[in-house]
């Protein structure tokens, strides 16, 4: 896939949802579509990823790369997104909360955790 989470992109087509020239950050990548958090667009949460409902999934053919991030920059952006999704907890904190909850279940509910 040409686009990765955290890439800055620009919309290059005409749409009723996103204006041509609109810029945003890639938040979700799937087959032929990319979920983008647009700077100025009313949309949806990209399946719960965004809290501010300014996301739209667009065809990879309708965007172009504006800014390529280094691996370290991309990791920081992904960690920031995870914190936003998980109520400002980092991934490790979120995982530990889930792990504690699952371990508190009886063996009849979950086997092999």
Order of alpha helices (4+ residues) and beta strands (2+ residues): beta-beta-beta-beta-beta-alpha-alpha
